């Protein structure tokens, strides 16, 4: 997991900084892990993240919590 996160920090975030609340790396890491565990939609990715938030916090800062469905789109 740590290797995946390290690689994700290398991806340039082209979003407008003042319009983002959640780090791109966090959104990507959560999405990858959730899809590997069988999530097949954005709502299921968010549901996965909420159910496993404590575990995810071992690897990700999640300073603003889990992103909502609209933020993941």
Secondary structure by P-SEA (a helix, b strand, c coil): caaaaaaaaacccccccccccccaaaaaaaaaaaaaaccccaaaaaaaaaaaaaaaaaccccccccccccccc
